[in-house]
Amino acid sequence: MKLINHKLVEILLLIKKGKNTFMSISNVLTINHCTLNNSLKYLEKNNLIKRKRCKEDRRIVYITITPIGDKIAVLLNQNICFKAY
C-alpha cells in the first residue's frame, strides 16, 4: 500500500467517528463526488473500508471501516496528535 495522504486520513477518521454515508463525508470535507469516489476506491481496494448500498434507497451508500482500517486510523490519529504537540 502506498503512503496514505492527508485527505485519506481525514476520510478514515470521519468514517470511524460515524460519518458513514457518501454524502455526509462529501459534505463535511467539502470535496466533489468524483474526488471522494476515487479516494474511497483506493481505501476499499486496500481493504480499509467497505461500501454497501441501502436496500430501501439505492442512492444512499454506507461506508464502514474494516478492522484493518480501524487499526490504521487509530495509529494515524495518534501520530497526528503526537505531531501537534
Backbone hydrogen bonds in HBPLUS format (Angstrom, degrees):
<---DONOR---> <-ACCEPTOR-->    atom                        ^
c    i                          cat <-CA-CA->   ^        H-A-AA   ^      H-
h    n   atom  resd res      DA  || num        DHA   H-A  angle D-A-AA Bond
n    s   type  num  typ     dist DA aas  dist angle  dist       angle   num
A0008-LEU N   A0005-ASN O   3.13 MM   3  5.50 121.6  2.48 105.9 119.5     1
A0009-VAL N   A0005-ASN O   3.15 MM   4  6.51 151.6  2.23 150.8 159.4     2
A0010-GLU N   A0006-HIS O   3.01 MM   4  6.35 157.4  2.06 149.4 155.2     3
A0011-ILE N   A0007-LYS O   3.00 MM   4  6.29 156.0  2.06 146.0 152.2     4
A0012-LEU N   A0008-LEU O   2.95 MM   4  6.19 167.6  1.96 151.3 154.2     5
A0013-LEU N   A0009-VAL O   2.94 MM   4  6.16 165.6  1.96 156.1 159.8     6
A0014-LEU N   A0010-GLU O   2.93 MM   4  6.11 152.5  2.00 147.8 155.3     7
A0015-ILE N   A0011-ILE O   2.98 MM   4  6.23 162.2  2.02 155.5 159.8     8
A0016-LYS N   A0012-LEU O   2.96 MM   4  6.18 156.9  2.02 147.8 154.7     9
A0017-LYS N   A0013-LEU O   3.03 MM   4  6.21 141.3  2.18 138.7 148.4    10
A0017-LYS N   A0014-LEU O   3.14 MM   3  5.07 122.7  2.48  91.9 106.3    11
A0019-LYS N   A0014-LEU O   2.98 MM   5  5.36 153.3  2.05 154.3 146.8    12
A0018-GLY N   A0015-ILE O   3.11 MM   3  5.20 156.4  2.16 103.0 110.4    13
A0020-ASN N   A0018-GLY O   2.93 MM   2  5.31 118.6  2.32 110.9  93.6    14
A0063-ILE N   A0020-ASN O   2.62 MM  43  4.89 164.6  1.64 144.5 147.7    15
A0025-ILE N   A0021-THR O   3.06 MM   4  6.28 164.8  2.09 159.7 163.0    16
A0022-PHE N   A0061-VAL O   3.05 MM  39  5.67 148.7  2.15 154.8 163.1    17
A0026-SER N   A0022-PHE O   3.00 MM   4  6.18 162.0  2.03 149.7 155.3    18
A0027-ASN N   A0023-MET O   2.86 MM   4  6.01 157.6  1.91 151.1 156.8    19
A0028-VAL N   A0024-SER O   3.01 MM   4  6.13 162.9  2.04 146.4 150.7    20
A0029-LEU N   A0025-ILE O   3.03 MM   4  6.11 169.5  2.05 153.8 156.8    21
A0030-THR N   A0026-SER O   2.91 MM   4  5.56 117.9  2.31 132.3 146.7    22
A0036-LEU N   A0032-ASN O   3.08 MM   4  6.37 167.1  2.10 156.4 160.3    23
A0037-ASN N   A0033-HIS O   2.79 MM   4  5.89 162.0  1.83 150.0 155.6    24
A0038-ASN N   A0034-CYS O   3.00 MM   4  6.23 159.5  2.05 149.5 154.3    25
A0039-SER N   A0035-THR O   3.04 MM   4  6.28 155.4  2.10 146.9 153.8    26
A0040-LEU N   A0036-LEU O   2.82 MM   4  6.08 160.4  1.86 156.5 161.9    27
A0041-LYS N   A0037-ASN O   2.89 MM   4  6.10 151.2  1.98 145.8 153.9    28
A0042-TYR N   A0038-ASN O   3.12 MM   4  6.36 156.7  2.18 143.4 148.6    29
A0043-LEU N   A0039-SER O   3.00 MM   4  6.33 161.3  2.04 150.4 155.2    30
A0044-GLU N   A0040-LEU O   2.79 MM   4  5.92 158.2  1.84 149.9 156.3    31
A0045-LYS N   A0041-LYS O   2.82 MM   4  5.92 158.8  1.86 149.0 155.1    32
A0046-ASN N   A0042-TYR O   3.14 MM   4  6.33 143.0  2.28 141.4 150.3    33
A0048-LEU N   A0043-LEU O   2.85 MM   5  5.20 168.7  1.86 159.5 156.5    34
A0047-ASN N   A0044-GLU O   2.97 MM   3  4.93 159.2  2.02 110.3 111.7    35
A0066-THR N   A0048-LEU O   3.06 MM  18  5.32 171.5  2.07 122.3 124.9    36
A0050-LYS N   A0064-THR O   2.77 MM  14  5.28 146.8  1.88 150.4 157.8    37
A0064-THR N   A0050-LYS O   2.88 MM  14  5.28 165.9  1.90 155.4 160.2    38
A0052-LYS N   A0062-TYR O   2.87 MM  10  5.17 150.0  1.96 148.6 156.1    39
A0062-TYR N   A0052-LYS O   2.71 MM  10  5.17 164.4  1.73 161.2 155.9    40
A0054-CYS N   A0060-ILE O   2.93 MM   6  5.49 162.6  1.96 153.8 154.5    41
A0060-ILE N   A0057-ASP O   2.99 MM   3  5.89 164.5  2.02 129.6 133.4    42
A0070-ASP N   A0066-THR O   2.78 MM   4  6.02 150.6  1.86 154.4 163.2    43
A0071-LYS N   A0067-PRO O   3.08 MM   4  6.33 159.5  2.12 145.3 149.4    44
A0072-ILE N   A0068-ILE O   3.02 MM   4  6.29 161.5  2.06 151.6 156.8    45
A0073-ALA N   A0069-GLY O   2.84 MM   4  5.99 155.9  1.90 145.3 152.5    46
A0074-VAL N   A0070-ASP O   2.98 MM   4  6.22 157.1  2.04 150.2 155.6    47
A0075-LEU N   A0071-LYS O   3.05 MM   4  6.30 165.1  2.07 148.9 152.7    48
A0076-LEU N   A0072-ILE O   2.82 MM   4  6.00 164.0  1.85 154.6 159.4    49
A0077-ASN N   A0073-ALA O   2.86 MM   4  5.93 155.8  1.92 144.8 151.7    50
A0078-GLN N   A0074-VAL O   2.94 MM   4  6.15 157.4  1.99 149.6 155.6    51
A0079-ASN N   A0075-LEU O   2.97 MM   4  6.17 155.4  2.03 145.4 152.5    52
A0080-ILE N   A0076-LEU O   2.89 MM   4  6.13 153.7  1.96 147.4 154.3    53
A0081-CYS N   A0077-ASN O   2.92 MM   4  6.13 165.6  1.94 151.1 154.8    54
A0082-PHE N   A0078-GLN O   2.85 MM   4  5.97 154.5  1.91 145.8 153.5    55
A0083-LYS N   A0079-ASN O   3.01 MM   4  6.19 156.6  2.06 145.0 150.6    56
A0084-ALA N   A0080-ILE O   3.10 MM   4  6.30 132.8  2.33 139.7 152.2    57
A0084-ALA N   A0081-CYS O   3.19 MM   3  5.09 131.7  2.43  92.4 105.5    58
A0085-TYR N   A0082-PHE O   3.31 MM   3  5.70 149.0  2.41 105.5 113.2    59
